[in-house]
Amino acid sequence: MKHLSLGIFMAICGSIVAAEDSESMRTFLFIGTSNSTAWEMQIANPGDRAASVKGGIEALGGELLSYYWGLGNGKNYITVSLPDDPTFIQAFYVSRLGDGLLDDYQMIELMSSADMAAALERVSEIKAADDVK
């Protein structure tokens, strides 16, 4: 289990580095929980799902950075780099909600440690604005 957690951590770190190479892209971690219908489909047609996901994401101008399955919880963890277009990103997220194959689906935007440091530097600015109200 430690190897899986380390693998996911390393994939996320690699994803952030890859996303930093392109200023017009944002990096996201998608966590999905497949339902019984999805599992039945996957068992009937085993294969590397990353290959099919990659083609679809690239066709939309994005990049698949990693695709992992959580051993023991059955969730999939997918990191992608998507164009910096908020309505496109939301549409990308929503597009999976209606397919009836997921019981749970989360989208988390990832940011680099350097970006977090810059955000932390701005906290006093935000607090000062709140004090004026």
Helices and strands as residue ranges (DSSP letters): H 2-20, E 25-34, H 36-44, H 49-59, E 63-69, E 75-83, H 86-95, G 97-99, E 102-110, H 113-121, H 123-132
